[in-house]
Amino acid sequence: MLRSNIENIANQVLSKYVAKGGAYKQFEKICAGESITYKEIEADEKHFCGVFTKYLDEQKHIIINSKIDNEGRKNFTKAHELGHYFLGHQLKGHDVNINEECANKDPIEYEADYFATCLLMPEEKITSAVKSMLYRISKGSSSLPLYITNRNYKSWAIINSELTKRYGVSETALRYRLSSLNLVIFGN
Ligand SMILES: [Zn+2]
């Protein structure tokens, strides 16, 4: 599936369910609207992060490991599982996916990751957020992309702290999104 298609689907979900604020806050609303039941179970994190599955009764479920201790990672896992659902991935049964998030091999795993990225950090919103923060930090003198080096690492610390909170993501996910949108470049 094309990245632009995945992004369009994520944007449709956003316009249906997320009026304002971070999409991670609307996870339960999205599940309810799509008749997906959500639950967390306690499992050894190394072997299980999350799964989207349908049982024989056709009821859809998202199950997440409650032991994921980083909230950003947990939100990303939830959004990833929603990706499998909204992208119409054919899952073969609930046990085949049990290890999925820890062994990203199948192309559908990359698609679900990209969906999660677009859902949690929509391009338009995050671009204007970075622009206005940068304007504030540099008092109007800096332009995009922002080159992060040891000298201005403090700027990154401010952006990171504010945006990971606003979007409910980990620093890893934020760095990935901002680099691929060419908003921030990490140098030495
Ligand atoms: Zn997956």
Residues whose N, C-alpha, C, O or C-beta is under 5 A from the ligand:
A	BS01	ZN	E100 E109 A112
